[in-house]
Amino acid sequence: MSDPQNAESLSSSDRSTPLSERYWYPVFFMLVVSIVFIGVLAVFYRSSEPRIKRAQEQAFRSQVLSLFAGEIGLLSGLSETELLSIENVDNNFQRFIESICLTNADITYYSAHFEGVRLGYCLDITGKGLWGTMSALVAMKPDLMTVINLSVYDQMETPGLGARITESWFRQQFAGKVLYDNDKPVTLSLVPEDALNPDPAQIRQVTGATITSQSVLKMLAQELTLIRDQVKQGLQP
């Protein structure tokens, strides 16, 4: 038989043990701290979510405007700095860019204009890179045959290798490229990064990132053509 007096003594001893010295206290403490910090982070995220979304929208608008900076600046007299300054981005986007949604194809594209003069169209394309999806904006002349500018604005490629497709030297190669001949896609090919005087149908690839470089060309050959065809249908009277 258990000794009631001994049991009472153990119970009393347990009650007298400080809370911080009990075996379950570390688990309890970490649980409480985690809940508190998660709650604080959730509050901060929710409170800043509108500002984050607003900053993302503004950055995207700036990207679209930047692709037409040369054309807009030539006609409006605005410098690139004036066109893309944070305080002017929204007003300039509304002034020079029109967002057009093709509901039947779930596609949104952008039309650039100045005082009734059509400067070109900007198409948002997505493709598969080495490590994940990548997205690019392609500004095309009004005939949708020739590239004005290109910007890869989202990618998951290797820093220092594939991620170099965002560098200006790589992107600027596409400016002026004729991608369609009588509405048939022109095949672009890759040459080494240090190649001198590549012909109009060649693109200098990023050294050590052949797959990523090929992915950009594939986006232009497939995704761009698909969206371009939908846009052209929408432009027909």
Secondary structure as UniProt FT lines:
FT   HELIX           4..16
FT   HELIX           19..21
FT   TURN            23..24
FT   HELIX           25..67
FT   HELIX           69..76
FT   HELIX           80..84
FT   TURN            86..88
FT   HELIX           89..96
FT   STRAND          97..102
FT   TURN            103..106
FT   STRAND          107..114
FT   TURN            115..116
FT   STRAND          117..128
FT   STRAND          133..140
FT   TURN            142..143
FT   STRAND          146..154
FT   TURN            159..161
FT   HELIX           162..166
FT   HELIX           168..171
FT   HELIX           172..174
FT   TURN            175..176
FT   STRAND          180..181
FT   TURN            182..183
FT   STRAND          184..185
FT   STRAND          189..191
FT   TURN            193..194
FT   TURN            200..201
FT   STRAND          202..204
FT   TURN            207..208
FT   HELIX           210..218
FT   HELIX           219..223
FT   HELIX           224..235
//
